[in-house]
Amino acid sequence: MSNIDAVTIDNATGQIEGISTPGRYRAKLDTAKNIRKEMAKTYRQCRSGVIDAQTAAKLTWCLSAIATVVRSSDIELRLDALEKAGD
């Protein structure tokens, strides 16, 4: 028994019919403000049932990790600027 679903192929184009490929989602995550907006969006999607709580938790954890890196990078840039100003 095969676990492959039957598909219909368009004879003119050779493409599979009825399957839409989702576009790539690109959120701007370069500032803490943008990350906060993405977290809020994830929360709203979870509350409205668009995504399940487990997926929302995973996405929020990833966003928290990215926020930590952004904060560290920001501190590093500020420290470098202070050190250069002190020279």
Helices and strands as residue ranges (DSSP letters): H 32-47, H 53-86
